[in-house]
């Protein structure tokens, strides 16, 4: 391979560890985009973002290829910070495709996105849901490859040893709640809480554990019912997956939640929304476990699951673990590198 000078560009949040694993074999130089403006005035915010992007010309100069961690970073192509000869790769792992097609992005901004993505040579989507969104945006299918992010290997090994408590009435969800655009909840915990309340009316003893480092302010946004436990930050999610009989994740555009893969690896049957990238895994367990963004229907599926026999729950558990077992860091890293090298070799 002739290309050796590669940059990996991410936002000031430090880059997701799963994506850093993807690029680790490429010896790419890590570059951080300074924190983008959070001012309330939209016009000023866009102007400040443009200035930030434009100011990165020196940082991004001289690379054969640049890997953007987020679709939002294609704005760097508009600012002129990236040389026209540089090959562009984008990891598509955020909720942006969902936001674009569900009214959270203005038409002018959507048109700008469609124009800029034409300059991208390769997209690495973390799920087929993201792939399908990109095709709707006008990206040619041959420019998209899918690579699944995986749990950290030490966590994966621990989860493979877990025996979930399928006789319990415990549901678990793992994740830090992210509120955007006012009360937009990417993780869908608002729907999960409502679904739980409805299901609990018909299932005695039902409990919901929401595991994650969520602030008191975030928790206060939800009308908490009896049986809902916000655990806060925990040392090991294994303890909660072990005591549960079901995992539920009702994401709104959540690209490929690693927490779902972790639950499957632990042998937990899982219910997800149709806007959670992990649905392609869950579909293999039971197509009914992929539900619309409707808490009534989610509640009904939760109720139906807990009414299953232990033997059927055990069958679903074994199937879940088989699917989760297949996803690991090493295979993802090797596949990512393969796709990047093939793309760059074709570009010579």
C-alpha positions in Angstrom: 0.0 0.0 0.0 1.5 3.4 -1.1 -0.6 5.5 1.3 1.0 5.8 4.7 0.1 9.3 5.9 -3.4 9.1 7.4 -5.2 11.3 10.0 -8.0 10.3 12.3 -10.1 13.4 13.1 -12.6 13.5 15.9 -14.5 16.1 18.0 -13.3 17.4 21.3 -15.1 14.6 23.2 -12.0 12.5 22.6 -13.3 10.1 20.1 -15.1 6.8 20.8 -12.9 4.0 22.1 -14.5 1.6 19.6 -13.5 3.8 16.6 -10.0 4.2 18.0 -9.8 0.5 18.0 -10.9 0.5 14.3 -8.0 2.8 13.3 -5.4 1.4 15.7 -3.7 -0.8 13.0 -3.4 2.1 10.5 -1.0 4.2 12.6 -3.1 7.2 11.9 -2.3 10.6 13.5 -5.0 11.6 15.9 -6.4 15.1 15.5 -9.0 16.8 17.7 -11.3 19.4 16.4 -11.6 22.3 19.0 -14.8 22.5 20.9 -17.5 23.9 18.7 -19.5 26.9 19.7 -22.5 26.4 22.0 -24.0 29.9 21.6 -27.8 30.1 21.4 -27.9 32.3 18.3 -28.0 29.9 15.3 -26.4 32.3 12.9 -23.5 33.1 15.3 -23.1 29.4 16.1 -22.7 28.4 12.4 -20.3 31.3 11.9 -18.2 30.2 14.8 -18.2 26.6 13.6 -17.1 27.7 10.2 -14.3 29.7 11.7 -13.2 26.7 13.8 -13.2 24.4 10.8 -11.4 27.0 8.6 -8.7 27.4 11.3 -7.8 23.7 11.0 -6.2 24.0 7.5 -2.7 23.8 8.9 -3.5 20.8 11.1 -5.0 18.9 8.2 -2.5 19.8 5.6 -0.3 17.1 3.9 -2.3 13.9 4.6 -2.9 11.3 1.9 -6.1 10.4 3.6 -8.3 11.6 6.5 -10.8 9.5 8.5 -13.6 11.6 10.0 -15.2 10.0 13.0 -18.5 11.8 12.6 -20.7 12.7 9.6 -21.0 16.2 11.0 -17.3 16.7 10.3 -17.9 16.8 6.6 -18.3 20.6 7.3 -14.5 20.7 7.2 -14.8 20.0 3.4 -16.9 23.2 3.0 -14.6 25.3 5.1 -11.6 24.7 2.8 -9.5 23.2 5.5 -8.9 19.9 3.6 -6.8 19.7 0.5 -8.8 18.6 -2.6 -6.3 15.8 -3.3 -6.8 14.2 0.1 -8.9 11.0 0.2 -11.8 11.3 2.6 -13.3 8.4 4.7 -16.2 8.9 7.2 -17.2 6.6 10.0 -21.0 6.9 10.3 -21.9 6.1 13.8 -23.9 9.0 15.2 -27.6 9.8 15.2 -27.2 12.4 12.4 -28.8 10.3 9.6 -31.9 9.8 11.8 -32.0 13.5 12.6 -31.7 14.5 9.0 -34.7 12.4 8.0 -36.9 13.2 11.0 -37.2 16.9 10.8 -34.3 18.0 13.1 -32.2 19.4 10.2 -33.3 22.3 8.1 -33.6 21.9 4.3 -30.7 24.3 3.5 -28.5 22.2 5.8 -29.7 19.0 4.3 -28.8 20.2 0.8 -25.4 21.2 2.1 -24.9 17.7 3.5 -25.9 16.1 0.3 -23.4 18.3 -1.6 -20.5 17.6 0.8 -21.0 13.8 1.0 -20.3 13.6 -2.7 -16.7 14.5 -1.8 -16.4 11.5 0.5 -14.7 8.5 -1.1 -15.7 5.8 1.5 -18.2 5.5 4.3 -17.8 3.0 7.1 -21.3 2.5 8.6 -21.5 0.7 11.9 -24.9 -0.9 11.0 -27.0 -1.6 8.1 -29.5 1.0 9.4 -26.8 3.6 8.9 -26.0 2.2 5.5 -29.7 2.5 4.5 -29.9 6.1 5.7 -26.8 7.0 3.6 -28.3 5.5 0.5 -31.4 7.7 1.1 -29.1 10.7 1.3 -27.9 9.8 -2.2 -24.7 7.8 -1.4 -23.9 5.0 -3.9 -24.1 1.6 -2.2 -20.7 0.6 -3.4 -19.1 3.5 -1.4 -20.5 2.1 1.9 -19.0 -0.7 4.0 -20.4 -2.0 7.3 -18.1 -2.7 10.3 -19.7 -3.5 13.7 -18.2 -1.9 16.8 -17.6 -4.5 19.6 -17.5 -4.6 23.4 -14.0 -4.3 24.9 -12.4 -7.7 24.9 -12.0 -8.0 28.7 -15.7 -7.1 29.1 -16.7 -9.6 26.3 -14.9 -12.5 28.0 -16.7 -11.7 31.3 -20.1 -11.5 29.6 -19.7 -14.8 27.9 -19.5 -16.5 31.3 -22.7 -14.9 32.6 -25.9 -16.9 33.2 -28.8 -14.4 33.2 -31.6 -14.8 35.7 -34.4 -15.7 33.2 -36.8 -16.5 36.1 -36.6 -13.0 37.4 -38.9 -10.1 36.5 -36.0 -7.7 36.0 -35.4 -5.5 32.9 -32.1 -3.7 32.4 -30.9 -0.9 30.2 -27.3 0.4 30.1 -26.4 3.8 28.8 -25.9 7.5 29.6 -29.0 9.4 28.6 -28.3 12.2 26.0 -30.9 14.9 25.7 -30.5 17.1 22.6 -32.7 19.6 20.8 -34.6 20.3 24.0 -35.9 17.0 25.2 -34.8 14.7 22.3 -33.7 11.5 24.0 -31.4 9.5 21.7 -31.4 6.5 23.9 -35.2 6.5 24.2 -35.3 6.2 28.0 -38.4 8.4 28.1 -40.2 5.7 26.0 -38.7 2.9 28.1 -40.0 4.4 31.3 -43.5 4.8 29.9 -43.5 1.3 28.5 -42.3 -0.1 31.8 -45.1 1.7 33.7 -47.7 0.3 31.4 -46.3 -3.3 31.5 -46.0 -3.2 35.3 -49.7 -2.8 35.6 -50.1 -6.4 34.3 -46.8 -8.0 35.5 -46.4 -8.0 39.3 -42.9 -7.6 40.6 -41.5 -6.1 37.4 -38.4 -4.0 38.0 -36.3 -1.8 35.6 -32.6 -1.1 36.2 -31.3 2.0 34.3 -27.5 1.6 34.5 -25.3 4.6 33.7 -23.7 7.8 35.1 -26.8 10.0 34.7 -27.0 13.3 36.6 -29.7 14.2 39.0 -31.0 16.8 36.5 -31.3 14.1 33.8 -33.1 11.7 36.1 -35.5 14.5 37.2 -36.7 14.8 33.6 -38.5 11.4 34.0 -41.6 10.7 36.0 -40.2 7.8 38.0 -42.5 5.0 39.0 -42.1 2.3 41.7 -39.7 -0.4 40.5 -37.5 1.9 38.5 -33.9 2.0 39.8 -31.3 4.5 38.4 -28.1 2.9 39.5 -25.6 5.7 38.6 -22.1 4.8 37.5 -21.2 1.1 38.2 -17.9 -0.7 38.2 -19.3 -3.6 36.2 -22.4 -3.9 34.1 -22.1 -7.7 34.4 -23.7 -7.7 37.8 -26.9 -6.1 36.4 -27.0 -8.2 33.2 -26.6 -11.3 35.4 -29.7 -10.5 37.5 -31.9 -9.6 34.5 -34.3 -11.6 32.3 -34.6 -9.0 29.5 -32.8 -6.0 27.9 -34.7 -3.2 26.3 -33.3 -0.3 24.2 -35.7 2.0 22.4 -33.2 4.2 20.6 -34.0 7.1 18.2 -31.3 6.7 15.6 -28.9 5.0 18.0 -26.5 3.7 15.3 -25.2 0.5 16.9 -25.4 0.5 20.6 -22.5 -1.6 22.0 -24.6 -2.0 25.2 -27.1 -4.1 23.1 -24.2 -6.3 21.8 -23.0 -6.7 25.4 -26.5 -7.8 26.5 -26.7 -10.3 23.7 -23.2 -11.6 24.5 -24.4 -12.1 28.1 -27.3 -14.2 26.7 -30.1 -11.7 27.4 -33.0 -11.7 25.0 -33.4 -8.1 23.8 -36.2 -5.8 22.6 -35.2 -2.7 20.5 -36.8 0.0 18.5 -36.8 0.0 14.7 -34.5 3.0 14.9 -31.8 1.1 16.9 -29.0 -0.2 14.6 -28.8 -3.3 16.6 -32.2 -4.4 15.2 -30.4 -6.5 12.6 -29.0 -8.7 15.4 -32.3 -8.8 17.3 -34.3 -9.7 14.2 -32.3 -13.0 14.2 -33.7 -13.8 17.6 -37.3 -12.8 17.1 -38.6 -10.3 14.6 -41.3 -9.3 17.1 -38.6 -8.0 19.4 -38.0 -5.1 17.0 -40.8 -2.6 17.8 -41.9 0.8 16.5 -41.2 4.0 18.5 -44.4 3.5 20.4 -44.3 2.8 24.1 -47.7 1.0 24.0 -46.4 -1.6 21.6 -43.1 -1.9 23.5 -45.1 -2.5 26.7 -47.1 -5.2 24.9 -44.0 -7.0 23.7 -42.4 -6.8 27.2 -45.6 -8.3 28.7 -45.7 -11.1 26.0 -42.0 -11.9 26.8 -42.6 -12.3 30.5 -45.5 -14.6 29.8 -43.3 -17.0 27.9 -42.3 -20.3 29.4 -38.8 -20.7 31.0 -37.9 -23.1 28.2 -38.7 -20.6 25.5 -36.8 -17.8 27.3 -33.8 -20.2 27.6 -34.0 -20.9 23.9 -34.0 -17.2 23.1 -31.1 -16.6 25.5 -28.9 -19.2 23.8 -29.7 -17.6 20.4 -28.8 -14.2 21.7 -25.5 -15.4 23.0 -24.7 -17.0 19.7 -25.2 -13.7 17.9 -23.3 -11.6 20.5 -20.4 -14.1 20.5 -19.6 -13.3 16.8 -18.8 -9.6 17.3 -15.3 -8.9 18.6 -12.7 -6.1 18.5 -10.1 -8.1 16.5 -12.4 -9.0 13.6 -13.8 -5.4 13.5 -10.3 -3.9 13.4 -9.1 -6.3 10.7 -12.2 -5.7 8.5 -11.9 -1.9 8.9 -8.2 -2.0 7.9 -9.1 -4.2 4.9 -11.7 -1.8 3.6 -9.5 1.3 4.1 -6.5 -0.3 2.3 -8.7 -1.6 -0.6 -10.2 1.9 -1.0 -6.8 3.7 -0.9 -5.2 1.2 -3.3 -8.0 1.7 -5.8 -7.4 5.5 -5.5 -3.8 5.4 -6.5 
